[in-house]
C-alpha cells in the first residue's frame, strides 16, 4: 500500500466535539491504530474511533426519528371519547399500574399531534400490555378509526381474540378475527365489513397484510412480538391508507435499554416496568438429574390439585436427530411416571404437521391433558392460567432470555407457580451463572442486561439482521459510557441543527451523504 495522505482520510466530526472530548483527528487515529509508536498512541486512536462509530450510529438513528417526527403525516385522534372513558371507568378488570398509565399518556400524545406514531412497547410477560393495546384501539374507535392487531401465530391471534372479546363484552364495539383458516364465506363477509367500516377491531395473523384486506379507515396497527415481523411487513400495512396508521409494536422479549436505544433507535420507546397487583412471583429452583424422581412426585401433587404442567426439552441445531430421540425418550419417561388413563399428555414438536400441533396445543389449553411435553416451540404467549409448573430439561443448554421467556408461561393465574431448572451434574461456568441469575431474579430487564453482558449484542433476538450494530471497535456493552456521551451529543447537535446545515456540521453532512445508508436525504435540504 502506498503512502496514505491526510486528504484520503478527511475529518468527519465537528471541531467543537473534538475539542470537548480531547479526541485526535481522524487521519491521525487511523495511522496510530495501525502503526502506534507506543501504548498511549494506540489508546488515543481507539478512543477516537469508538466514539466516531457510536456517534454516527446515534446520529443516523436520531435523524430517522426526527425526520419522522417532522415530516411524516399521521392520523389525528383528536378526542378521548365515550368508548375509552366508559371502558376505563366501568370495565377495567383491575386498577392500572403507574407504568401502564404513563405509557397510555405517551401514546395519547403521539396520536394527537398529526404525525405517524412508531412506538416500541416493551413489558415483561404479564405486565399488562394487552390492556394498553385495547385502550389504544378504543381511542381510535372514538375518533371513528379502525384498528388491527397482528400476532405471529394462529393460536396467539385466537387468544387475543378471546381475551379482547371478553374485555369488551359489555361495550358496543365490533371485534373480528381473520386468520389463514377463516372459511371462504366468513372471509368474504369480514372483508366486506372492513371496507364498510362495520368492524372496528380486526385481530389476525399476517393474513391481514394480504392485498385483498382493505380497511375503510385504518387508524392504528398493534404488532405483537416484533421480531417475527420485519420492517418490510410493517410497511405493507402502512400502504393500506392514504395517511399511514399509527404503529405500536409490543414485545415481551426483554431488550436491554442500551440495546433498544441503539438497535431500535428509529422507534420511540416505552416500557411497562411494574407487574399488576395480585401477581404472585414465580419460585425458581435448580435441581440435578439425580433428583428427577423428587421433581416428578412434586408434579404429581400439583396435578392432583387440578393444575397443569409444561415439560420443555431443548433444541440444539447441530443434531436434529439426537434432539428428536431425546424428546421421545423424555416423553416415554414422563409416560412411565404418569400412565394413561389416569393422566393424559400432549406432545408438541417441530416435526408435526401444523394441524396436529394446533390440535395438541388446543387439548392442553382446553384442559383435556394435564401435561404438555414439547420442544421450545410452545409459542411465546400461549396463555394457560391453570398451568403452574414449568420444568426445563437440560436447562444448561438454554440461553438466559430463553429461560426467562419459558418461565413466563406459568404464573398467569391466581395460583402459586414454580419453574424447575433440571440440569446434568457437570455445569460449565456460564451455565452455572445463567442458572444462578434465574433462581435469584424474576425481573426481565435485569436478566436482559445480564444476558447482554454474557453473550454480547449480536446474539440478542432481532438485532443480527438490523445491521446497526456492525461496529469494528465499539461495543455497546463495554463502552456504555462512551455510548451515553455519543447519544447525548448526537441528540443535542440535532436539536440545534436538525438539517446539519451550519458551517460547522457540513463535514458531518457530507460524510453521511457519501455513506447514504438509511437516511432519507431527499428530506434534507
N, C-alpha and C positions, 0 to 999 in steps of 0.2 A: 504494500500500500504506500502511495506517495505521501508527501507532507500534507497534513490536513491544515487548512488555514482557518483563521478565526471567522472569515466570511462564510465558510461552509457550515459552521455551527452557530448561527446567529442567536442572539439573546431573545427569549420569548416572554420574560417576566418583567413587569414594570419596575423601574429603578427603585421606587419607594418601598416595594416589598423586599427587594434585595437588601436595601439598607436596614430596614426594620429588623429583618431576621438574620442580618450579617451572613448572607449567602454569597458564595463566589459566583462568577458569571458562568454561562452555560459551556462555553468553549473550554474554559479552564477546568470545569468539572469533568468533562469527557476526557480531557487529556490526563487529568490527575487520577481518574479511576482506572485508566489503562496503564499509565506509567507513573505511579506515585513515587516521589523521592523518599517519602517517609510515611509513617502511620497517620500523622496529622493531616497530610495532604489527602490521603485516601479517605479519611473520615469527613473532611470538608466536602469532598466530591459526593460521597454517599448522601450526606445531609441535603445537599443541593438537589440531587436527582430524585430522592424520595419525596421531597417537598413538591417538586415540579409535577411528579406523577399524580400525587394525591390532589394537588391544587387544580390541575387541568381536568381531572375526572369530576371533581366537585363543581367546577365552573360549568362544564358541559351539562351536568345534571340540573344545576340551578337554572341554566339558560332555558333548557327544555321546559322546566316547570314554570319559569316566569313568562315564557312565551305563551304557554297555555293560559296562564292567569291573565295575560294582557290581550291576546289575540283571539283565543277560542271563543266561539259563541256558545251559549248553553241555554237550556230550557229554564225559564224562571218559575220557581214555586213561590208565588207572592205571599200566600197566607197560610197560617195554620188554621185548619177549619174543623168542622163538626166531627168528621171521622176520627181524625187524630185525637181531638180533645175527648170525645166520648170514650174511645178505647183507653186513653191514658187515665181518665178519671174513674171509669167504671169496670173495665175488663182486664186490667193488668193482673196476671196471676200472682205477682209478688212485687214488692217495692223495688224500684230501680236502684242500682248502686250508683254512687257518685260518679264512677268511671263511665257507666252507661249514659248518665245524664250529660256528661261532658262531651262524649262522642256525638250524641244526638244534636247537641248545640253546634258542634263543628260542622256537621252535615247540613243542619238547618241554614247556617250562614253561607256555606258553599253553594247551596241550591237556590239561594235567593238573589245571587248577585249577577246573574246573566252570563256566567262563564261556565264551561263544562267542568263538572267535578270529576276528578280521578283520585279516589282515596283508597288507601290500603288499610283495612281494619284488622288488627291482629288481636286475638284474645285466646287465652288458654281454653282447652276443652271445658265446656260447662260454664263459661264466663257470661253467657247470655248474649251472643252475637245475633241470634235469630230474632229476639225481641227488637233489637235495634233495627234490623232489616225490615221487620213488619211495620214499625213506626215510620220508617222512611217511605214505605210503599203506601201507607195511609196518607202521608203528607202529599205524595204525588197524586193520589186519588182525589184529595181535597182540592187540588188545582186542576182537576179533570185531565190527568195524565195516566197512562198505563204503566205498569211495572212488570219486570221479568226477572225471575230468579233462576240462575243456571247452576246445576250441580253436576259433578263429574260422572256419576253413575245413576242408573235407573232406580236402584234401591234407595239411594240418598234422596233423589228427586221425590220419590214416593213418601219418604219420611217427612221431608219438608212440607209436602202437600198435606199430609195428615196433621202435622203439628200446627200449621198455619190455619187450616180449615177449622181446627178445634179452637184455636185462639179467637178466630173471627166469627164463631158460630152465631153469636147474638148481634152481629153487625150486618148492615146491608151492603156487603161487598162481594162481588163475584170473583171466585178463585177457580182457576182451571189448571189441569196438568197435561203436558204434551211430551211423550217420550217415543222412542223407537217402536214400542209395542202398542201404541194407541191404534185402535182399529180404524180402518179406512173411513167408515161412516162417521165415527166420532171425530176423527181428524178433520174431515170436511166441515163439520159443524163448528168446531173450535176455530178453524181458520176464518170462517165467515164472521163469527162473533168478535174475533180480534180486529178484523177490518172495520166492523161496525162500531167498535168501541164498547161492546157489551161486556167483555171480560176486562176486569180492572187489574187482576194479578195473574200472570201466567208463570207456572213453575215447570221446569223441564230439564232435560239433558241437552247436549249440544244439538239435538234435533231442532231446537228453537232457532238455531242460526240459519237453517236452510232457507234458500231463496223464497220458497213458497210462503214462508211465515211473514206476513205483513201486518204491522200494527196500525191502528188509526192514529195514535199519538203516543209513542213510547217516551216516557219521561226519565225512567231510571232503570239501570240494569244492575242486579246484585249477582256477583260471581262467587260461588263458594269454592274454597280450596284452589287458590290462584295457580299453583304450579302445574295444573293439568291443562290450563287454557293459555295458549301463547298469546303474545301481543296481536298477532295477525287475526286470531279468532275474535279477540275483543273488538278489533276494528270492524269486523264484519257486522257486528251488532250496531256499531255507530252509523252504518250506512242505511239503517232502517228508518231514518227520519231526516227531515231537512236540517233540523237542529240536532246535533248528536245528543243522545241521552246522557244523563249523569252515570258515572260508573263507580260502584262500591265493590271492592274486592275483599272478600273475607277469608282469613286463614287461621287455622288453629296450629299451624306449624310455627313454633316459636322461632322467630328470626331475631337474632340479637340486634339491638338498636343500631350498633355501629354498622352492621351489615345492611340493615334495611335502608339506612340513610345513603349507603353507597350503591347498593345493587338496585334498589327500587326508588332511587332519588327523584325520579320523574313523577312519582306518585306522592300525594300528600299522605301523611301517616298518622293513624290514630291507634291508640292502644286501650284495651279494657284490661286493667291490671288488678282487678279485685273480683273474687268469686261472690256470687249471690249468697245471701244468708241461707242457712238450712242445709248447705252442702257439707257433708262430713268429709274430713280429709281421708284419703286412702292410705291404709297401712301397707308399707312395702317391706318385705323381708327377703333375705337371701338364704337359700337352702342348697346344700350339696346333693348330688345324685344319690349318695348313701342314705339320705333322709327321705327318699321318694315315698316309702310306704306311709310315713307320717303325714306327708303332704296329701296323699290320696285319702287317708281317713279324715283329714280336716275337710277336704272337698265333700266327702260323703255327708258329714254333719251339716254342711251348708245346703246340699241338695235336699236333705231330709227336712230342712226348714222351708223348702219350696223355692230355693234360689237356683240360678243358672251359672254355668262356668265356661270360661274360654280356656283352651289349651293351645298355645301357638308354637309352631316349630319354625326354625329359621330357614331361609332360602339362601344358599351360598352359590352364587352364579357358576363357579367353576364346574360344579358337578351336579347337574340337574338329576341325574340318575340316582346318585347317592342320596340326595335330599329326599327324593321320592321314596326310596327304600326306608330312610329314617322315619319319614312321616308315616308310612304304612306300618312299620314296626311299632312306632309310638301309638298308633291307632289301635293295633292289636293289644298292646299293653294296657291301654285305657279300658278297652273292652273286657280284659281279664279282671280288672278291678270293678268294673261296672257292667255286669252282664245284662243282656236283654232277657226277658221283657220288663224287668224292674226298672231299668234305665234305658234311655234312648240317646243315641249320639248322632250329631250331624257332622259330616266331614266336608270341608271345602278346600280345594287346591287348584292350582293354575291349569292342570291338565283337563279339568272337567269342562264340558260344553257349558256355555253361558247359562242356558236354561236350567241345567241341573244345579249349577252354583246358586242361582236365584232361588230355586226350589228348596235347597238345603238350608240356605240362609233364612228363608221365609219360615221354615219349620221351627227354627230356633227363635226367631222373632215372635212367632205365634205360640211359643212355649210347648210345642209338641216334643221337643227334645230338650234334655237338661244340660247336655254338654256339647260345645262346639269345638271340634278339633280342626285346626286349619294352619296353612302356611300364612305368611304375612298378608295374604290377600284380603283378610277381613277389612273391609273398606273403612277408611277414615270416616268417622261419623255415624256408623251403624249404631242405632240407639236402642239398647235393650235395658231399661231401667231395673229389670229384675235380676240382671247378671251382677254378681257381687265378687267373683274371684277371677283374676286373670293369672294364669300360670304361663310363664315364658320359659320354654325348654331351651337348653344351651344358651342361656342369657348372655354368656360371654361373647357370643358371635354377633350380637346386635349392637348397632351404634346407639349413642345416648338419646338422640332425639327420637329414634325409632322406639326405643324402650318407653320413653315418655308418652309418645303417641299411643302405643298399645295399652299402657296403663290407663289412659283416658277413656278406654272402652267401658271400664267399670266405674262405680261411684256416681251413677247417673240417677239413682233412685234415692229413697229415704233411708235405705239400709246401709249398715257399715260394710265397706268393701275392702278387699285385700288384693295386693299384687305380689305374686311369689316368683322370685327370680331363681330358677333352678340352674345350677352350673356343674360342670365336671370339677374334679378336685384340684386340678392344676390350672391356675389362673395367671395370665401374664399381668404385668403392671398396669397396662392401660385398661384391661378388662376389670381388674380389681378396683381401679379408680372410678370407672363408669358405674360399677355396681354400688360402690360406697356413696357416690353422688345421688344415685336413685333412692337409696334407702334413707338418705338424710334430708332430701327436699322434694316438695311437690310443685315448686314454682317453675313453670315453663321458661320464664325469662332467665332465671339463674342457670337453668340447665342449658339453655341455648348459648349463653356466654361461655360456660364451661366447655360445651361442645366445640365452639369456635376455637377455644384455646387448644383443645386436644387434637382437633382434626384439621384446623385451618379452613379458610373460606371456600376453597374450590369444591369441597365435598358437600357443602350445605345445599339442601334442596333448592333447585331452581336458579342457582346463580351461575352454574357452569356455562350454560348456553348464553348468558346475558352479555358475556364479553366485556363487562365493565371492570372486571377485576384482574385483567391480564397485566398486572404491574410487573416490571422487570425486577425492581428492587424493593419497593414499598410493600409492607404487609399491614393489613388493617388490624391485625391482632397486636403484633409487636410495636407498631408505630402509631398507637392510638392517639398519643399526644399530638404528634405531627398532623394526624388526620383532623383532629379537632381544630387546630390552628388553621389548617388549609380550608376547612369547611367555613369557618367564621370569616376568613379573609375573602373567600370567593363570594360569600353572601354580601359582605359589606361593599365589595367592589361593584357588584351588580346593583345594589341598592342605589349607589351614587351614579352609576353609569350603565344602565341596563343594555344599551346597544354597543358598548365598548367604543364609543365614538370620540372620547377625549384623546388628545395627543399622546398622553402617557400610555393609554391602553391599546394604541394602534399595533404595537408589536404582537400583543396577545391576539388581537383580532385577525391579523394577517396569518399568524401561525395556525389558528383554528381553521381559518378559511382553507389553507392548503390541506389540512388534515381532514377537511369535510366532516367525516364522522356523522354524528346523529343529529346535528343541529339544523334547523330549517333556515338556511342562510338567506332564503328569499325574504324572510321576515325582518332581516337586519339591514337597515338602510345602508 
